[in-house]
Amino acid sequence: MRPKKWVFIFVVLQLCCLSCGFCGKILVWPTEYSHWINMKTILDELAQKGHEVTVLTSSASVLIDPAKSSAFNFEVFPVPFTNEDVVAYFDKWISEYVYHMPKLSPWEYAKKMQAVFFEFSNFTKQICESVVLNKKLIKTLKEAKYEVVFSDALSPGGELLAELLEIPIIYTLRFTAGNTYEKYCAGLPSPPSYVPVVLTELTDKMTFVERVKNMAFTLYFDFWFQSFDVKDWNQFYTDVLGRPTTLCETMGKAEMWLIRTYWDFEFPRPYLPNFEFVGGLHCKPAKPLPEEMEKFVQSSGDHGIVVFSLGSMVKNLTDEKSNVIAAALAQIPQKVLWRYKGKKPATLGPNTKTYDWIPQNDLLGHPKTKAFITHGGTNGIYEAIYHGIPMVGVPMFADQPDNIAHMKAKGAAVEVNFNKMTTADLLNALKTVINDPSYKENAMRLSRIHHDQPVKPLDRAVFWIEFVMRHKGAKHLRPAAHDLTWYQYHSLDVIGFLLACVATVVFIVAKSCLFCCRKFGKTGKKQKRA
């Protein structure tokens, strides 16, 4: 009788779920590396709540493994490259970004960055074409009757798929270069007077010179976005849909944008009702450490430990750089747990242990942790905020310098330049964040802000996905800016009309005055003659 009882309970729960409209079918358009890790947290929660989650993944995916046991369904499509090609592409890009691009002049740097974006765009477009031009796959997806597409906006394609399937789309996003998609496609207001352009490492409190820099970057990204291969994307979307359209117009139809930051990290700025800030949704309380690791942590005594990770994408440091770092770590009284792959540094001290992988969240949540040396990835930053740990930032590429700049402005981090770093630089930075109590106090303040929310970030993200599914969209949150032309959005037509009115009034008044003066002048002359 017991098995029948459980079957009955399961059926009842499923019926309740369906009757309440909470269970649905979700199609996922993912991106690789940390983007997938963050997205997967949301998908795990959706699957646990009974939703049917299908991940649309290429045959060359790096982290997404359809062969592994999972609560998700996988729809695998072929692409004209392998996952080894993908890894090689990102490894090459990171190596150039970290070691070579900082040595370039500003003009060469800008040209190189543009080339990198063009290459990434071409790579992404091949993936998009492999899906939308695959008639058999599109037919299968249409027959599955999905209710929403959940997509990472960094890689275009999800919005085109949603158009073909005629269902709503929701984005997850940290940022795009210069906030281009958010600003131009979603209509997010970005006044350059106090909203710093992403990648500038500026804060919301800018001096005159910094505001000039911010305006220059704003204009640069305006030009960059127009010169980016948007024309190719626009033509591609037009051809696929069979009607004139653009990439931006299609992206602008997104129902919700789930931004992977929050006001503990962001500077105050205007945003729209279909933007929800859900930073730190992957964070959770620390779990016990593996026995061997716990013994090493406990051996630190009152000095505590330092956690060190440069993320999963930086695999190997040069011997020179690893020795500079190890020499600094050897001079602090704390024990250090360093996520590091490569040749053992000659200067490695007895207080430092290297690991291929570390349970970063669990270490940051350990009561003995004093500081976190980080490359500045958003996920790691938020784990440090969640647990109230001050940071030494060693940013390398993408959003990392900007992330560390935010933490510096909040008083919770010290930055060290990766390319110019000496042993003394890293040592002094560590001593500062460990011995100066203000850094710990500021980190704890951010932690309190993060925890003091009426609804947890993960619950908010899941709510809005379910909301869009229940109501088949969220058009009531979509700003009317999407229906305006660029000159209407900036009220240039209204300003022109008002200027014309003023000019007309001035002209009439001037003509009237001239007429009166002439008439008065003639009357005066006649009176003199008399």
Secondary structure, 3 states (H helix, E strand, C coil): CHHHHHHHHHHHHHHHHHHHCCCCEEEEECCCCHHHHHHHHHHHHHHHCCCEEEEEEECCCCCCCCCCCCCCEEEEECCCCCHHHHHHHHHHHHHHHHHHHHHCCHHHHHHHHHHHHHHHHHHHHHHHHHHHCCHHHHHHHHHCCCCEEEEECCCCCHHHHHHHHCCCEEEEECCCHHHHHHHHHCCCCCCCCCCCCCCCCCCCCCCHHHHHHHHHHHHHHHHHHHHCCHHHHHHHHHHHHCCCCCHHHHHCCCCEEEECCCCCCCCCCCCCCCEEECCCCCCCCCCCCCHHHHHHHHCCHHHCEEEEECCCCCCCCCHHHHHHHHHHHCCCCCEEEEECCCCCCCCCCCCEEEECCCCHHHHHCCCCEEEEEECCCHHHHHHHHHHCCCEEECCCCCCHHHHHHHHHHCCCEEECCCCCCCHHHHHHHHHHHHHCHHHHHHHHHHHHHHHCCCCCHHHHHHHHHHHHHHHCCCHHHCCHHHHCCHHHHCCHHHHHHHHHHHHHHHHHHHHHHHHHHHHHHHHHHHHHHC
